[in-house]
Amino acid sequence: MPRIAIIGAGITGVTSAYALSKLGYDVTVYDRQRYPAMETSYANGGQLSASNAEVWNSAATILKGLRWMLRKNAPLLLNPKFSWHKYSWLAQFMAQIPNYRDNTIATTRLAIEARQHLFDMADAEGIDFDLERRGILHIYHDAASFDTARRSNALLEAGGLERYAVSSSEARDIEPTLQTGCYGGFYTPSDATGDIHKFTRGLAAACERRGVTFVQDADIDTISRDSRARESRPYTLDILRNGGTQREQHEAHAIVVCAGAASRKFARQLGDSLNIYPVKGYSISVHLDDAESQAAAPRVSLLDEAAKIVTSRLGDRFRVAGTAEFNGFNMDIRAERVQPLIDWTRKHFPNVKTARVVPWCGLRPMTPNMMPRVGPGKRPGVFYNTGHGHLGWTLSAATAQMLAASVGRALPVG
């Protein structure tokens, strides 16, 4: 039975392990953290959002970014300090503007497909992840932004998404707890929200029941290949354990890279060029510790277009997330980036108490064209399922199926 090593135990790594185990492969998942889903799959915005499938490669996004560069609390922030990786990524990002329409439509279709795969996994394995299937409401505060949204909505509809415009009063009917007005909105009833961490941990447990091995606290130093070992396991993973004090070597027939923002490093070792940049996002989890706060927090997921803030109701928590920060692998949780999320919550939901707020940040693995990299690498037995950007939670259940199909064609079981 072919032994496959998956690098990364976040949402893409665990969904990939699940899909491959169902095909009969011997799967081992490696991760540097002590448990699955402890990095970017820990506390994201929670949205399973085909309605947020619009790629960012547009002149409007670039103009907004330039205007926001001098604001510390801006929704999109670029550290201007020179980095070859950052500026080469930005150059490739701008070169993808002509593909904005096609990539948005393709991402929408993939997001719609992914929904059912994810729900099927949760139903089959009995995973409770605070799922809310109440749709997502995008709100706009002026006519200009609403008219711009009409144009992008046409692309989402071309991708097969049911999404329709609503007035200010209709938006309040959809989510009565919203205390501030808006010019109008777009509502996607088929979208949903859920806790990515709970789902990933639950699916990881299901994988273990199916025979998948998880090797945690495993920092992969190098990956080497013996091209002469055709029938045996040609790939050797050199792994550091226990804070680097212990070194182990593990062998595999094939490697699947699902390492998020670290995927670029592993791709170089495996002979591939993979331009993924870490784009930091922030969230806060507002704990709804009293009945008044629970009643005042919305159940329908929101996206405020002006603030670039999204929300999800996760049981007795209210998740508020946003911002995009181009600042390398910096993981500092900065007060001036967290405060706008708290202020937004207080403004729009004044009866939600913010006495207990837990901040978090994570690095979204973004490719220049905003499309995930799924499929084989240059070398035999090398595969990728990574680079999902801000839509890893939304797309992963579908890209795992694509990855499994790619592995199945190249490395049949039996």
Disulfide bonds with the S-S distance in Angstrom:
none
